[in-house]
Amino acid sequence: MALYLASLVVNENFAKAVQLAIEYDPKPPFDSGSPEKAPKEIVEMIKNAKSNKNK
């Protein structure tokens, strides 16, 4: 439910990015819990966020 709420409060791409970042892989509400399933732009968003955090 938290991912669904995040999609309403921010947007769906943000919720997908959160799902990927926490590696929540069951399908509901989005199917983006692993790099193989997530859209390329979401994977890149997480990679960039992680690399910026390490600077």
DSSP file (Angstrom, degrees, kcal/mol; ACC not computed):
  #  RESIDUE AA STRUCTURE BP1 BP2  ACC     N-H-->O    O-->H-N    N-H-->O    O-->H-N    TCO  KAPPA ALPHA  PHI   PSI    X-CA   Y-CA   Z-CA
    1    1 A M     >        0   0    0      0, 0.0     4,-2.6     0, 0.0     5,-0.2   0.000 360.0 360.0 360.0 -34.2    0.0    0.0    0.0
    2    2 A A  H  >  +     0   0    0      1,-0.2     4,-2.4     2,-0.2     5,-0.2   0.882 360.0  50.9 -62.1 -37.7    2.9    2.4    0.7
    3    3 A L  H  > S+     0   0    0      2,-0.2     4,-1.9     1,-0.2    -1,-0.2   0.904 109.7  50.0 -66.7 -39.6    4.1    2.1   -2.9
    4    4 A Y  H  > S+     0   0    0      2,-0.2     4,-1.5     1,-0.2    -2,-0.2   0.922 111.5  48.5 -62.8 -44.0    0.6    2.9   -4.2
    5    5 A L  H  X S+     0   0    0     -4,-2.6     4,-2.8     1,-0.2     5,-0.2   0.897 108.4  54.3 -63.9 -39.5    0.4    5.9   -1.8
    6    6 A A  H  X>S+     0   0    0     -4,-2.4     4,-2.7     1,-0.2     5,-0.8   0.879 106.1  53.2 -61.3 -36.7    3.8    7.1   -3.0
    7    7 A S  H  <5S+     0   0    0     -4,-1.9    -1,-0.2     3,-0.2    -2,-0.2   0.855 112.6  44.2 -67.1 -33.2    2.6    7.0   -6.6
    8    8 A L  H  <5S+     0   0    0     -4,-1.5    -2,-0.2     3,-0.1    -1,-0.2   0.887 118.3  42.2 -76.2 -39.8   -0.4    9.2   -5.6
    9    9 A V  H  <5S+     0   0    0     -4,-2.8    -2,-0.2    -5,-0.1    -3,-0.2   0.915 139.0   3.4 -75.7 -43.8    1.6   11.6   -3.6
   10   10 A V  T  <5S-     0   0    0     -4,-2.7     2,-0.3    -5,-0.2    -3,-0.2   0.773 112.7 -76.9-105.3 -81.6    4.6   12.0   -5.9
   11   11 A N     >< -     0   0    0     -5,-0.8     4,-1.9     1,-0.1    -1,-0.2  -0.953  36.2 -92.4-174.7 171.3    4.2   10.0   -9.1
   12   12 A E  H  > S+     0   0    0     -2,-0.3     4,-2.4     1,-0.2     5,-0.2   0.876 119.9  55.2 -66.0 -38.8    4.4    6.4  -10.4
   13   13 A N  H  > S+     0   0    0      1,-0.2     4,-2.3     2,-0.2    -1,-0.2   0.892 107.0  51.5 -62.2 -38.3    8.0    6.6  -11.5
   14   14 A F  H  > S+     0   0    0      2,-0.2     4,-2.3     1,-0.2    -1,-0.2   0.933 110.0  48.8 -62.1 -45.1    9.0    7.6   -7.9
   15   15 A A  H  X S+     0   0    0     -4,-1.9     4,-2.4     1,-0.2    -2,-0.2   0.890 111.2  50.1 -62.8 -39.4    7.1    4.6   -6.5
   16   16 A K  H  X S+     0   0    0     -4,-2.4     4,-2.3     2,-0.2    -1,-0.2   0.886 109.4  51.7 -65.2 -38.3    8.8    2.3   -9.0
   17   17 A A  H  X S+     0   0    0     -4,-2.3     4,-2.7     2,-0.2    -2,-0.2   0.905 110.1  48.6 -65.2 -41.0   12.2    3.7   -8.0
   18   18 A V  H  X S+     0   0    0     -4,-2.3     4,-2.3     2,-0.2    -2,-0.2   0.928 110.4  51.8 -62.2 -44.8   11.4    3.1   -4.3
   19   19 A Q  H  <>S+     0   0    0     -4,-2.4     5,-2.2     1,-0.2     4,-0.3   0.909 113.1  44.6 -59.6 -42.4   10.3   -0.4   -5.1
   20   20 A L  H ><5S+     0   0    0     -4,-2.3     3,-1.0     3,-0.2    -1,-0.2   0.915 110.5  54.3 -68.0 -42.6   13.6   -1.1   -7.0
   21   21 A A  H 3<5S+     0   0    0     -4,-2.7    -2,-0.2     1,-0.3    -1,-0.2   0.864 115.3  38.9 -61.1 -36.9   15.7    0.6   -4.3
   22   22 A I  T 3<5S-     0   0    0     -4,-2.3    -1,-0.3    -5,-0.2    -2,-0.2   0.428 108.0-128.2 -93.4   2.2   14.3   -1.7   -1.6
   23   23 A E  T < 5 +     0   0    0     -3,-1.0     2,-1.0    -4,-0.3    -3,-0.2   0.888  43.1 169.1  52.9  45.7   14.2   -4.7   -4.0
   24   24 A Y      < +     0   0    0     -5,-2.2     8,-0.3    -6,-0.2    -1,-0.2  -0.792   6.1 177.3 -88.3 102.8   10.6   -5.4   -3.3
   25   25 A D        +     0   0    0     -2,-1.0     8,-0.2    -3,-0.1    -1,-0.1   0.553  37.0 107.4 -99.2  -8.6   10.0   -8.0   -6.0
   26   26 A P  S    S-     0   0    0      0, 0.0     4,-0.3     0, 0.0     6,-0.2  -0.414  77.6-116.7 -61.8 151.3    6.4   -9.2   -5.7
   27   27 A K        +     0   0    0      4,-0.1     5,-0.2     2,-0.1     3,-0.2   0.925  66.9 122.7 -62.2 -52.5    4.4   -7.7   -8.5
   28   28 A P  S    S-     0   0    0      0, 0.0     2,-0.1     0, 0.0   -25,-0.1  -0.261  82.5  -0.4 -62.8 144.6    1.8   -5.6   -6.8
   29   29 A P  S    S+     0   0    0      0, 0.0     2,-0.3     0, 0.0    -2,-0.1  -0.958 139.0   4.7 -84.9 -12.9    1.4   -2.7   -7.2
   30   30 A F        -     0   0    0     -4,-0.3     2,-0.8    -3,-0.2     3,-0.2  -0.922  59.9-131.9-128.7 155.2    4.2   -2.3   -9.8
   31   31 A D  S    S+     0   0    0     -2,-0.3    -4,-0.1     1,-0.2    -6,-0.1  -0.540  77.6  99.6-103.9  65.4    6.5   -4.9  -11.5
   32   32 A S        +     0   0    0     -2,-0.8    -1,-0.2    -8,-0.3    -9,-0.1  -0.051  34.2 118.5-139.0  34.6    9.8   -3.0  -10.9
   33   33 A G  S    S+     0   0    0     -8,-0.2    -8,-0.1    -3,-0.2    -1,-0.1   0.464  75.5  41.2 -86.5  -1.0   11.3   -4.7   -7.9
   34   34 A S  S >> S-     0   0    0     -9,-0.1     4,-2.3   -10,-0.1     3,-1.2  -0.981  85.6-115.1-140.9 153.9   14.4   -5.9   -9.7
   35   35 A P  T 34 S+     0   0    0      0, 0.0     8,-0.1     0, 0.0    -1,-0.1   0.817 114.9  58.6 -58.2 -30.2   16.7   -4.3  -12.3
   36   36 A E  T 34 S+     0   0    0      1,-0.2     4,-0.1     7,-0.0    -4,-0.0   0.802 115.5  33.8 -69.2 -28.0   15.7   -6.9  -14.9
   37   37 A K  T <4 S+     0   0    0     -3,-1.2    -1,-0.2     2,-0.1    -6,-0.1   0.722  98.9  92.1 -99.2 -26.5   12.0   -6.0  -14.6
   38   38 A A  S  < S-     0   0    0     -4,-2.3    -6,-0.1    -6,-0.1    -5,-0.0  -0.352  86.9 -97.2 -73.5 149.0   12.2   -2.2  -13.9
   39   39 A P    >>  -     0   0    0      0, 0.0     4,-2.0     0, 0.0     3,-0.9  -0.333  35.9-114.4 -60.4 147.9   12.1    0.3  -16.8
   40   40 A K  H 3> S+     0   0    0      1,-0.3     4,-2.6     2,-0.2     5,-0.2   0.864 115.0  55.4 -54.6 -40.5   15.6    1.5  -17.9
   41   41 A E  H 3> S+     0   0    0      1,-0.2     4,-1.7     2,-0.2    -1,-0.3   0.832 107.7  49.5 -66.2 -30.1   15.0    5.0  -16.7
   42   42 A I  H <> S+     0   0    0     -3,-0.9     4,-2.1     2,-0.2    -1,-0.2   0.909 110.1  50.3 -72.6 -42.6   14.1    3.8  -13.2
   43   43 A V  H  X S+     0   0    0     -4,-2.0     4,-2.5     1,-0.2    -2,-0.2   0.927 112.1  48.0 -60.0 -44.9   17.2    1.7  -13.0
   44   44 A E  H  X S+     0   0    0     -4,-2.6     4,-2.8     1,-0.2     5,-0.2   0.883 107.9  55.6 -63.5 -38.5   19.4    4.6  -14.1
   45   45 A M  H  X S+     0   0    0     -4,-1.7     4,-2.1    -5,-0.2    -1,-0.2   0.918 111.1  44.0 -59.4 -44.6   17.6    6.9  -11.5
   46   46 A I  H  X S+     0   0    0     -4,-2.1     4,-2.6     2,-0.2     5,-0.2   0.916 112.6  51.6 -69.0 -43.0   18.6    4.5   -8.7
   47   47 A K  H  X S+     0   0    0     -4,-2.5     4,-2.4     1,-0.2    -2,-0.2   0.930 112.3  46.8 -58.1 -45.7   22.2    4.0  -10.0
   48   48 A N  H  X S+     0   0    0     -4,-2.8     4,-2.4     1,-0.2    -1,-0.2   0.900 111.5  50.7 -64.9 -40.5   22.6    7.8  -10.2
   49   49 A A  H  X S+     0   0    0     -4,-2.1     4,-1.7    -5,-0.2    -1,-0.2   0.915 112.2  47.3 -64.0 -42.0   21.2    8.2   -6.7
   50   50 A K  H  X S+     0   0    0     -4,-2.6     4,-1.3     2,-0.2    -2,-0.2   0.901 112.8  48.3 -66.6 -40.3   23.5    5.6   -5.2
   51   51 A S  H  < S+     0   0    0     -4,-2.4     4,-0.3     1,-0.2    -2,-0.2   0.877 111.4  50.3 -69.5 -35.8   26.6    7.0   -7.0
   52   52 A N  H >< S+     0   0    0     -4,-2.4     3,-0.8     1,-0.2    -1,-0.2   0.835 106.9  55.5 -68.5 -31.5   25.7   10.5   -5.8
   53   53 A K  H 3< S+     0   0    0     -4,-1.7    -1,-0.2     1,-0.2    -2,-0.2   0.842 104.2  54.1 -68.1 -33.0   25.3    9.2   -2.2
   54   54 A N  T 3<        0   0    0     -4,-1.3    -1,-0.2     1,-0.2    -2,-0.2   0.510 360.0 360.0 -81.2  -4.2   28.8    7.8   -2.3
   55   55 A K    <         0   0    0     -3,-0.8    -1,-0.2    -4,-0.3    -2,-0.1   0.465 360.0 360.0 -81.7 360.0   30.4   11.1   -3.3
